[in-house]
Amino acid sequence: MGNNILLTGTPGCEKTTALMQIVESLKTIKTAGFYTREIRKAKKRIGFNWNCLDGSRGILAHVDINSRYKVGRYGVNITEFENRVVPLLDPERENIDLFVVDEIGKMECFSEKFIKAVRELISSEKKLLASIVLREGNSLTR
């Protein structure tokens, strides 16, 4: 379990920026995973995208999504996240030098499949670079 690096901090402290700068500096290694970005309209945050390192993108949460999974005013799109992102986090994937997870947060942790995948990565011999928000009650620690 010595292959894990977890960046932590309060919301808005630039965890994603730091994580992506690290990934960018490691261009020569094969990576898999995702990062999140805010969706803004007229300077107002209206949701969050997931962006995979393979170039695929989708909506993680949005004010216009009607979902039983909610964080504040955002409905969370768990089905697409589980179908498109979680499979990339399989520690059995060959030829991946580093798995990247941004972030282990409340929205992502609505997915039991995501929690299981991250726990398996943490317990595996694979290298993991992840961000986790500094708050009490993260689902991963249950």
N, C-alpha and C positions, 0 to 999 in steps of 0.2 A: 504493500500500500504506500510505498514511498514515491510513487510516480504522479502524485496529484498536487496541483497548485490551485488553490481557491483564493480568488480576489474577493474581498468583502468590503463593504462600506455602506453608508446610508444612501437612500435614493438620491440621484442627481450628482453624485460625487465623481462621475466619469469612469465608472468601472468598465463599461463597454468600450470607451475610447482606449483605455489602457490595454484591455484584452485584445482589441483589434490591432493596436500598435505592436504588441508582442507577436501576434499571428503574422502580420506584415513583415516583421523582421526575420521570420523563419520561412521564407519563401521556398527554400530547398527541401523542406520536408512535406510529406503528404498529410493533409489535415482533413477532418470531417467534423461537421457539427453546424452550429447556427449561432447567430447573434440577433438581438432585437433592436428595433429603432422606432421612435415615435412617429406617428402619422399626424401631420399638422395641416390645418386649413385656416387661413387668415390668422396666423400666429396663435391659434388655439389647438391644443392637443385633442385629437378625436379618436385616437386608437394607437395600436402598436402592430408593426409588421414583424414576422420572423423572416430572416434572411439566411439561407443555407450557404455554406462555403462553396458549394457547387454551382451557385448562381440562382437557384430556385428561390422564390419568395411567396409569401402569403400573408394573410391577415390573422394575427393571433387574437386581437381584441379590438372592438370598435363600439362606438356609441350607438351605431345602427344595428348591431347584432343582437338578436333576441335569443338569449341562452339562459339556461338554469344556472350556469356558471357565471358569476358576476364579481367584478372587482370595482367598487365604486360605481360609476355610471357606464362601465364598459362590459359588454357581453363578451365572453371568451369562446373562441371557436376551437373547442377541444378536438372534434373529429378530424378536421384537416391537419391540426398539429400532430395528432397521433398517427395519421396516415402518411404524412409527408416528411415530418422531422424526426420523430422518435426512431424509425427504422435506421436512420443514419448513425445512431448512437450504439449500435450493436458491437460489443467488444470482440465478437468473433470475426468481424470484418478484417480481412487480410490487407496488408500493404498500407495501413493507416498508422502513421507515426504519432499523431497527436489528435485527440478528440477535444473539441471546443464546445463549451456549453455556456451561453449567455442568455438567460441567467437561470439560476435555480430560484425561482420566485413564486409568488402566490398564484399567478395566472398559469404558469407551467405546471405547478404542482397540483392543479385540479386533476391532472392526468395520472392515474395510477400506473399506466404504462411508462410514462416519463420517469416517475419516481423509481420504478423497478429498473429501468435502463441506467439511470444515474447511479443507483446503488451498485449495479453490476460493474459499471465502469470503475467506480471507486475501489471495488474489491478486486479488480482484475490487475493484470500486469501491464495493461495499457497506460499510456501517458494521458492525463486529463488536465486541461486548463479550463477552469470554470469561474463564473462570478456568482456570488450569492449575496442577497441583500442582508444587511445587518439589522435584523428584527427578531423578536422572540416568536416562537411558534412555527418556524419553517417546517413544512411537512416532511422534509427529508430526515429530520432528526427524531421523528416519532418512533 
